[in-house]
Amino acid sequence: MSDQPYRRPQADPEEIIKAARRRARAASSRRRSLVGEASEAPVFDGNLAVQPETVPIDLPPVEAPASPQRETVVLPRTRERSEAKPAPEPVEVPRPAFVGGIAALVVAGIVGLLLLNTVINEDAYHLQELRSNAADLDQTEQTLADELTNLNSPNTLAANAEAFGMVRPDTVTYLYLPGGETVELPWSND
């Protein structure tokens, strides 16, 4: 950044005068085009664009009355080229039919919402019932798994074997398959 303070550029007075003259010329040419003669083409710019085009009619001269009380000004009659078409009349719907239709829509909407709410609640009750059944089945499964673990314990197996008349052997024989050797060891309670 420089140490010099910011300076605004100075406008050239000659350029300002030239720009003002250009604007004045443009405004006067626009004015001339708007105020032109009647034989010129119609103006489609500005506020005059919405006015209909008028054609002057030649009328015979009007004689002034002998003792005019007021001064009258006679304007030339103008005639519009296109006639305006009347707007179509609005279509009226009988009020009872309209009110009945709206009431039917409201009633149908309320009934639809009630049916939707009923279906959602029915599904919620069904889901709650399925969750309750799943919890009961989980509890039954856990009970059966505990019972099976209890039946597979060594103490229960030994008690059941003695109930069926089985006795403990004096020796235990182990067979080693790769070589076919057999080893007999005395029975231990371990």
C-alpha positions in Angstrom: 0.0 0.0 0.0 1.2 3.5 -0.7 1.5 6.2 1.9 -0.6 8.6 -0.2 -4.3 9.1 0.8 -7.0 7.9 -1.5 -8.0 10.4 -4.1 -11.2 10.4 -6.1 -10.8 10.8 -9.8 -11.8 14.3 -10.9 -14.5 14.5 -13.5 -13.7 16.5 -16.7 -16.1 19.4 -17.0 -16.1 19.2 -20.8 -17.2 15.5 -20.6 -20.1 16.4 -18.3 -21.3 19.1 -20.7 -21.1 16.7 -23.6 -23.1 14.1 -21.7 -25.8 16.6 -20.8 -26.1 17.7 -24.4 -26.5 14.1 -25.6 -29.3 13.5 -23.0 -31.1 16.7 -24.1 -30.9 15.7 -27.8 -32.2 12.2 -27.0 -35.1 13.7 -24.9 -36.1 16.2 -27.6 -36.0 13.5 -30.4 -38.3 11.3 -28.2 -40.6 14.3 -27.7 -40.7 14.9 -31.4 -41.5 11.3 -32.1 -44.4 11.3 -29.6 -45.9 14.7 -30.8 -45.5 13.9 -34.5 -48.2 14.5 -37.2 -51.4 12.4 -37.4 -50.3 10.9 -40.7 -47.3 9.2 -39.0 -47.4 5.7 -37.7 -49.0 5.1 -34.3 -46.8 5.3 -31.2 -46.2 2.2 -29.3 -44.0 3.6 -26.6 -44.7 4.9 -23.1 -48.1 5.9 -21.8 -49.6 6.4 -25.3 -49.2 2.7 -26.1 -52.4 1.8 -24.2 -54.6 4.4 -25.9 -56.6 3.4 -29.0 -55.6 4.9 -32.3 -57.9 7.8 -33.3 -58.9 9.0 -36.7 -60.2 12.6 -37.0 -63.5 13.1 -38.9 -64.2 16.1 -41.0 -67.4 17.9 -39.8 -69.1 20.9 -41.3 -68.3 24.2 -39.6 -70.5 25.0 -36.7 -72.2 28.4 -36.7 -72.0 30.4 -33.5 -75.3 31.2 -31.9 -76.4 34.9 -31.9 -76.0 35.4 -28.2 -73.9 32.7 -26.6 -74.2 32.4 -22.9 -71.2 30.1 -22.7 -68.3 29.5 -24.8 -68.5 26.0 -26.3 -65.6 24.1 -27.7 -66.3 21.5 -30.4 -63.9 18.6 -30.4 -63.5 16.4 -33.5 -65.2 13.1 -33.1 -63.0 10.1 -33.0 -63.8 6.7 -34.1 -62.1 3.5 -32.7 -61.0 1.0 -35.3 -61.7 -2.1 -33.3 -64.7 -2.6 -31.1 -64.2 -4.0 -27.7 -65.8 -7.4 -27.1 -67.7 -7.8 -23.8 -66.2 -10.1 -21.3 -67.9 -13.5 -21.0 -70.2 -13.7 -18.0 -68.8 -15.7 -15.1 -70.1 -19.2 -14.7 -72.0 -19.5 -11.4 -72.1 -22.8 -9.5 -75.2 -23.2 -7.4 -74.3 -22.6 -3.8 -76.0 -25.8 -2.4 -74.1 -28.0 -4.8 -70.8 -26.3 -4.0 -71.3 -26.4 -0.2 -72.5 -30.1 -0.5 -69.3 -30.9 -2.4 -67.1 -29.3 0.1 -68.9 -31.0 3.0 -68.6 -34.4 1.2 -64.8 -33.8 0.8 -64.4 -32.9 4.5 -66.4 -36.0 5.6 -64.5 -38.3 3.2 -61.2 -36.9 4.6 -62.2 -37.5 8.2 -63.5 -41.0 7.5 -60.2 -41.8 5.6 -58.1 -40.5 8.6 -60.2 -42.6 11.0 -59.7 -45.8 8.9 -56.0 -45.1 8.5 -55.7 -44.6 12.3 -57.6 -47.9 12.9 -55.3 -49.8 10.6 -52.2 -48.4 12.2 -53.5 -49.2 15.7 -54.5 -52.7 14.6 -50.9 -53.3 13.3 -49.5 -51.9 16.6 -51.6 -54.4 18.7 -50.5 -57.3 16.4 -46.9 -56.2 16.8 -47.2 -56.1 20.6 -48.7 -59.6 20.5 -45.9 -61.0 18.4 -43.3 -59.4 20.7 -45.0 -61.0 23.7 -45.0 -64.4 22.0 -41.3 -64.0 21.1 -40.5 -63.2 24.8 -42.4 -66.3 25.9 -40.6 -68.5 23.4 -37.2 -67.1 24.4 -38.0 -67.9 28.1 -39.1 -71.5 27.1 -35.9 -72.0 25.0 -33.8 -70.9 28.0 -35.6 -73.3 30.3 -35.1 -76.2 27.9 -31.4 -75.3 27.4 -30.8 -75.3 31.2 -32.6 -78.7 31.5 -30.5 -80.2 28.7 -27.3 -78.9 30.3 -28.3 -80.4 33.6 -29.1 -83.8 31.9 -25.7 -83.8 30.1 -23.7 -83.3 33.3 -21.4 -86.2 34.3 -23.0 -86.7 37.7 -26.5 -87.1 36.1 -25.1 -89.5 33.5 -23.5 -91.6 36.1 -26.7 -91.7 38.2 -28.8 -92.7 35.2 -26.2 -95.4 34.2 -26.4 -97.0 37.6 -30.2 -96.8 37.5 -30.1 -98.9 34.3 -27.8 -101.5 35.9 -24.5 -100.4 34.5 -21.4 -100.9 36.7 -17.9 -99.3 36.8 -15.2 -101.3 35.1 -12.0 -102.4 36.9 -9.8 -101.4 34.0 -10.1 -99.0 31.1 -8.7 -100.0 27.7 -7.4 -97.3 25.3 -7.0 -98.2 21.6 -4.4 -96.2 19.5 -5.5 -96.4 15.9 -2.4 -95.7 13.8 -0.5 -98.6 15.3 -3.4 -100.7 16.6 -1.9 -100.8 20.2 -4.1 -101.2 23.2 -3.3 -99.9 26.7 -5.2 -101.0 29.8 -5.2 -98.7 32.8 -7.0 -99.2 36.2 -10.2 -97.2 36.7 -10.0 -94.0 38.6 -12.8 -91.8 39.9 -11.2 -88.7 38.3 
